[in-house]
Amino acid sequence: MTRLSIHHVVPDIHKEASGPSQSVTGLCGALGELGAEIRLHTLEPAPERDFSFPVSYYPRWSTPARLGVSPDMKNELEHVAMTADVIHFHGLWMMPDVYPGRAIRDTSCSLVMSPRGMLDPWAIGWSHWRKSIFWLLMQGKAVRRADCIHATSHQELVAVRRFGLRQSVAVVPVGIDIPDELGRRDRDNERVLLFLGRLHPKKNVEALLEAWSRVQHRYSDWVVWIVGEGDPHYIRGLKALGVELAAKRVEFPGPAYGSNKAAIYQAADLFVLPTHSENFGISIAEALSYGVPVITTRGAPWPGLETIGCGWWVKIGADPLAQALSESMALGRSELQEMGLRGRQWMAEEYSWSKVGRMMLETYEWLRGGGSSPSWVDRI
């Protein structure tokens, strides 16, 4: 098959802490290494990072900022659609998630859409009326033109079908970079329970604070690090809740990127994500790649934590989380490290970018060439 011309579209990549800024750029890099012709289209500002593939940055209107209106992006996508093989857009509820559906009209270009968790019931319920109006006016038309939907887990596939979409769905996970070495950094007698991610109500850090306040008296050698960025008002509320619950030894060190983030994973004994809803949960995969066992909820698609034996997959809420904390913190360092090593091996086998990139490229080749669909494609 000839070299495919693939254009990816995502509203922004300048926030390193956001999932798409890592997963979309990682996918583009993997596809480029496999020989595809790749270009990424996104809104300004540009991040302070270099990429192995070309990136086009477009100005946006300042009002309304949340919609990401960019006539320059719209016009360019209409131009590239005339010759591209595939346009693949990531996310919903912004104009960069609408322009691709308009651009491919009256062309032979295939369209792929990744909801990136935005069709999960919890996410749909957030700002429900605004999203309903946007769907009726613009978003629905773009999504219905998609030839294929990309889900990052079986759980997201279920959400896509529940929403009523009947296109083929390729279930391809997010890839991650596997660290060459673990570089574990034990902190003498202090052990670290780590949350790392965007500080947003969806992540349900409130449940972590409540659960920790219940068990902290039994685990005086543990500290809790809540690492990430978010709305300052919301973060102040989390800190106030910690004081109200008398949660001790809780630190909010702010966001961490690059080598600082790696050092934090290396220092952690246990990772926790008490989320309401995730289409994937890239921080879970990152923690496992560093050999850190994980506690997360049924809101994240990670039942393999228990089947592989590298973590806990519990119901949402403070009660089951407190039980999981009690079980995990009672284990010795060596036991947790053994669990973490099983998780690291799992990541290397199933979630490397080379494997994920190949799955996505074969999906595009099937869309363009026809024939039998790949085994990971669900068709109605």
C-alpha positions in Angstrom: 0.0 0.0 0.0 1.2 3.5 -0.8 2.3 5.8 2.0 -0.8 7.2 3.8 -1.2 11.0 4.3 -2.7 11.4 7.8 -3.7 14.6 9.4 -4.5 14.7 13.2 -6.5 17.5 14.7 -6.7 18.4 18.4 -7.7 21.7 20.1 -4.4 22.2 21.9 -1.3 20.5 23.1 0.4 23.3 25.1 -0.7 21.9 28.4 1.6 19.1 29.1 -0.5 17.8 32.0 -3.5 17.1 29.7 -4.0 13.6 28.3 -4.3 14.5 24.6 -1.1 16.6 24.7 0.7 13.4 25.4 -1.4 10.7 23.7 -2.0 12.5 20.4 1.5 13.7 19.9 2.8 10.2 21.0 0.5 8.6 18.4 1.7 11.0 15.7 5.3 10.1 16.5 4.6 6.4 16.4 2.8 6.6 13.0 5.6 8.7 11.6 8.2 6.1 12.6 6.1 3.5 10.8 6.3 5.4 7.5 3.1 7.4 7.4 3.1 11.0 6.3 1.9 12.9 9.4 0.9 16.4 10.2 -0.7 17.7 13.4 -3.1 20.6 13.4 -3.7 22.5 16.7 -4.4 25.9 18.1 -1.8 28.3 19.5 0.1 28.7 21.7 2.8 26.2 20.8 4.4 24.2 23.6 8.1 24.4 24.5 8.7 21.0 22.9 10.0 19.8 19.6 8.4 17.0 17.6 9.6 14.5 15.0 6.6 15.4 12.7 5.4 18.8 11.4 2.8 20.7 13.4 0.6 23.6 12.2 -0.4 26.1 14.9 -3.4 28.4 14.3 -4.6 31.6 16.0 -8.0 31.5 17.8 -10.5 34.1 18.5 -10.3 35.5 22.0 -14.1 35.4 22.3 -15.6 32.9 23.0 -12.3 31.4 24.1 -13.7 28.1 25.2 -14.9 27.2 21.6 -11.5 27.6 20.0 -12.8 29.4 16.9 -10.1 29.6 14.2 -11.1 30.4 10.6 -7.4 29.8 9.6 -7.7 26.2 10.9 -11.0 25.7 9.1 -9.7 26.9 5.8 -6.5 24.9 6.0 -8.3 21.6 6.8 -10.7 22.2 3.9 -7.6 22.5 1.7 -5.7 19.4 3.0 -8.9 17.2 2.9 -8.8 17.4 -0.9 -5.6 15.3 -1.0 -5.3 13.6 2.4 -6.1 10.0 3.0 -7.3 10.4 6.6 -8.2 13.2 9.0 -8.4 12.1 12.6 -9.8 14.5 15.2 -9.6 14.1 18.9 -12.2 15.4 21.4 -15.5 17.1 21.3 -17.3 20.4 22.1 -14.9 22.8 20.4 -14.7 24.1 16.9 -11.5 22.1 16.0 -13.8 19.1 16.6 -16.3 20.4 14.1 -14.1 21.7 11.3 -12.9 18.1 10.1 -16.5 17.0 9.5 -17.1 20.0 7.3 -13.7 19.7 5.6 -14.2 16.1 4.2 -17.5 16.9 2.5 -17.4 16.1 -1.2 -13.9 14.5 -0.9 -12.6 11.0 -0.7 -10.8 11.6 2.6 -11.7 9.2 5.4 -12.7 10.7 8.8 -11.8 9.2 12.2 -13.0 10.6 15.5 -11.6 9.9 19.0 -14.0 11.1 21.8 -11.2 10.9 24.4 -13.7 10.1 27.2 -16.1 12.9 26.3 -19.0 10.5 25.6 -18.7 8.8 29.0 -21.9 9.4 31.0 -20.2 11.4 33.7 -18.6 13.7 31.2 -21.8 14.1 29.2 -23.5 15.2 32.5 -21.0 18.0 33.0 -22.4 21.2 31.4 -25.1 19.0 29.9 -27.3 21.7 28.4 -24.4 23.5 26.7 -23.2 20.3 25.1 -26.8 19.4 24.0 -27.1 22.6 22.2 -23.7 22.4 20.6 -24.4 18.8 19.5 -27.7 19.8 17.8 -26.1 22.9 16.1 -22.7 21.6 15.0 -21.0 18.7 16.8 -23.5 16.0 15.8 -23.1 16.6 12.1 -19.3 16.3 12.3 -19.5 13.0 14.3 -22.0 11.4 12.1 -19.7 12.0 9.1 -16.9 9.9 10.8 -16.1 6.7 9.0 -14.7 5.1 12.2 -14.6 6.0 15.9 -11.5 5.3 17.9 -12.1 4.2 21.5 -9.1 3.7 23.8 -10.8 0.9 25.9 -13.7 -1.5 25.9 -15.3 0.7 28.5 -15.2 3.6 26.0 -16.6 1.4 23.3 -19.6 0.7 25.6 -20.1 4.5 26.1 -20.0 5.1 22.4 -22.6 2.5 21.7 -24.8 3.7 24.6 -24.6 7.2 23.1 -26.2 5.8 20.0 -23.3 5.9 17.5 -23.3 2.9 15.1 -20.1 3.4 13.1 -17.3 0.9 13.2 -15.2 1.4 16.4 -11.5 0.6 16.6 -10.6 -0.2 20.2 -6.9 0.9 20.3 -5.3 1.8 23.7 -3.2 4.8 24.4 0.5 4.1 24.1 3.2 5.1 26.6 6.9 5.5 26.7 8.5 2.8 28.9 11.3 4.1 31.0 14.6 2.4 30.3 15.4 2.1 34.0 13.2 2.4 37.1 15.7 4.5 39.1 13.8 3.8 42.3 14.3 6.3 45.1 13.3 5.0 48.5 12.8 7.8 51.0 14.3 6.1 54.1 11.4 5.5 56.5 8.9 7.6 54.6 6.6 6.0 52.1 4.7 7.9 49.4 1.1 7.6 48.2 0.9 9.5 44.9 -1.9 11.2 43.0 -0.7 12.8 39.8 -3.0 14.4 37.3 -5.3 17.2 36.5 -7.0 18.6 39.6 -10.6 18.6 38.5 -13.9 17.3 40.1 -13.9 14.4 37.7 -10.7 13.0 39.4 -12.6 12.9 42.8 -9.6 13.8 44.9 -12.2 14.6 47.6 -12.7 10.8 48.1 -9.0 10.4 48.5 -8.8 13.0 51.2 -11.7 11.4 53.0 -10.4 7.9 52.7 -6.9 8.9 53.9 -8.3 10.8 56.9 -9.9 7.5 58.0 -6.8 5.3 57.8 -3.9 7.8 58.4 -3.6 7.0 62.1 -2.5 3.4 61.2 0.1 4.4 58.7 2.3 7.1 60.2 5.2 6.3 57.9 3.1 7.3 54.8 2.7 10.7 53.2 0.2 11.8 50.4 1.4 13.8 47.5 -1.4 15.4 45.4 0.5 16.6 42.3 -1.1 18.5 39.4 -2.5 21.7 38.2 -6.1 23.0 38.1 -8.4 25.9 38.8 -6.9 27.8 41.8 -10.3 28.2 43.4 -10.9 24.4 43.2 -7.4 23.6 44.6 -8.1 26.0 47.5 -11.3 24.0 48.1 -9.4 20.7 48.2 -6.9 22.1 50.7 -9.7 23.4 52.9 -11.4 20.0 52.8 -8.2 18.4 53.9 -8.1 20.8 56.9 -11.8 20.1 57.7 -11.2 16.4 57.6 -8.0 16.7 59.7 -6.1 14.9 57.0 -2.4 15.0 58.0 0.8 14.6 56.0 -0.9 15.7 52.7 1.2 17.9 50.4 0.2 19.8 47.3 3.5 20.4 45.5 1.9 21.7 42.3 2.3 20.4 38.7 5.3 18.3 37.6 6.6 17.8 34.1 9.5 16.0 32.3 12.3 14.9 34.6 10.5 16.3 37.7 7.5 14.1 36.9 9.8 11.1 36.4 11.5 11.7 39.8 8.1 11.8 41.5 7.0 8.5 40.0 10.4 7.0 41.0 9.8 8.2 44.6 6.3 6.8 44.9 5.4 3.5 46.6 1.8 3.5 45.5 -0.3 5.4 43.0 -4.0 6.3 43.4 -6.6 7.7 40.9 -10.0 7.9 42.6 -11.7 9.0 39.4 -15.4 9.2 38.5 -14.7 8.6 34.9 -11.8 7.9 32.5 -11.7 6.7 28.9 -8.2 5.4 29.6 -6.3 7.1 32.4 -2.8 7.7 31.1 -1.4 8.4 34.6 -2.2 4.8 35.5 -0.2 3.5 32.6 2.7 5.9 33.5 2.8 4.8 37.1 2.8 1.1 36.1 5.6 1.8 33.6 7.7 3.1 36.5 6.9 -0.1 38.5 4.4 1.6 40.9 1.3 -0.5 41.8 -2.0 1.3 41.3 -5.3 1.8 43.1 -8.1 3.1 40.9 -11.9 2.9 40.6 -14.4 1.2 38.3 -14.7 4.6 36.6 -11.4 3.8 34.8 -11.1 0.8 32.4 -8.4 -1.1 34.3 -9.8 -4.5 35.5 -6.4 -5.9 34.5 -4.9 -4.4 37.7 -6.4 -7.3 39.6 -6.0 -10.0 37.0 -2.4 -9.2 36.4 -1.8 -8.7 40.2 -0.4 -5.1 40.1 -3.1 -3.1 41.9 -6.7 -2.7 43.1 -9.8 -1.9 41.0 -12.5 -0.7 43.4 -15.9 0.8 43.4 -16.2 4.6 43.3 -16.3 6.3 46.7 -14.4 6.9 50.0 -15.5 3.6 51.6 -14.0 1.2 49.0 -11.0 3.5 48.6 -10.3 3.4 52.3 -10.4 -0.4 52.3 -8.0 -0.5 49.4 -5.6 1.9 51.1 -5.7 -0.3 54.3 -4.9 -3.4 52.3 -2.1 -1.9 50.2 -0.4 0.2 52.9 -0.1 -2.8 55.1 2.1 -4.5 52.6 5.9 -4.2 52.8 8.0 -2.4 50.3 9.2 -5.6 48.6 5.6 -6.8 48.1 4.6 -3.6 46.5 7.7 -3.5 44.3 6.9 -7.1 43.1 3.4 -5.9 42.1 4.9 -2.9 40.4 7.3 -5.0 38.3 4.3 -7.2 37.1 2.6 -4.0 36.0 5.7 -2.7 34.2 6.0 -5.9 32.3 2.3 -5.7 31.3 2.9 -2.1 30.0 5.9 -3.1 27.9 4.0 -6.0 26.3 0.6 -4.4 25.6 1.0 -0.6 25.6 4.2 0.3 23.9 3.9 3.0 21.2 5.3 0.6 18.5 2.4 -1.8 19.1 -0.3 0.9 19.4 1.0 2.8 16.3 0.8 -0.4 14.3 -2.7 -1.1 15.3 -3.8 2.5 14.4 -2.0 2.4 11.1 -3.6 -1.0 10.2 -7.0 0.6 11.0 -6.3 3.5 8.6 -5.2 1.0 5.9 -8.4 -1.0 6.3 -10.5 2.2 6.0 -8.7 3.1 2.8 -8.3 -0.3 1.3 -11.3 -2.3 2.5 -11.2 -6.0 3.1 -11.6 -7.8 6.4 -11.5 -5.4 9.4 -8.8 -5.8 12.1 -9.7 -7.9 15.1 -9.9 -4.8 17.3 -12.7 -3.2 15.2 -16.2 -3.5 16.5 -18.8 -3.4 13.7 -22.6 -3.4 14.0 
